[in-house]
Amino acid sequence: MEKLIYKLKLVPLFQLFTIFLRYLLGMGFVWASILKIKGVRFTPQSGEHTPIGSLPHLLESMYRHSAYWQFIGWGQLLAGFLMMSQMFSTLGAIVYFPMLLSIFLLTTYFQSPGILAVTSLMLLGNIYLLLWDWNRLKFIVLNKPGEYVDQSTPLSRHHIWTYIGIGVCIAIVIFRLFTTRSVHA
């Protein structure tokens, strides 16, 4: 598996795909995080009167517990920022995974086909990124991981990707802060 990943890392198209996948996944979390941090519902309508055990009711319950809602938002912002920074993308992918797995399981349980398609693709993308960084992660997972070999790709060594990621993250945060109204129940 390691040899295959290393061979893929040598292909510039895969290097670019990985960089942009980090941006894409990171932007998804950063975009959604600002709503939660500002105390805004995920959906425009209240789920208060929907049946208990439904997805809208669960989202409404999390929203009504504002500290938890904001905690999720800050976690998403952190994971998205780390992912988009490129420099800390491995840590971002690790932080991202349990949150996204939780979202995926919820959408599977509540049978939301549209959201399930999106979360499935996001989860597959996150798994791809974890496998991309396997040479770093194996030291956490395996008892005898062998020697560390730096597999930084030529494209990822350019700091421009870090500046672009941080710049886009900041732009999304500023845009969302000024275009999203705070609403409290």
Protein Blocks (a to p, Z undefined) as FASTA:
>chain_A
ZZmmmmmmmpmklmmmmmmmmmmmmmmmmmmmmmmmnopafbfbdcklgcehiaklmmmm
mmmmmmlmmmmmmmmmmmmmmmmnommmmmmmmmmmmmmmmmmmmmmmnopaklmmmmmm
mmmmmmmmmmmmmmmmmmmmpmblojaddfbdfklmpmklmmmmmmmmmmmmmmmmmmcc
cddZZ
